[in-house]
């Protein structure tokens, strides 16, 4: 089971409220800490590249034509 949550950092600690399904003692969880401040910038950069990618644009045209035919 995977849960993704975004939390604000307060000082030098991060306190996470666990979902009920994980509140059993003895369970182990993997915690990955990722700085989300650059995630949006990376996504925007990838979208800019995709906007000029001929294969991506061809795929979009194909998808559009499928939806045009289904209406």
Secondary structure, DSSP 4 states (H G I P E B T S, - for coil): ---------BTTB---PPPGGG-STT---------GGGHHHHHHHHHHHHTT-HHHHHHHHHHHHHHHHH-
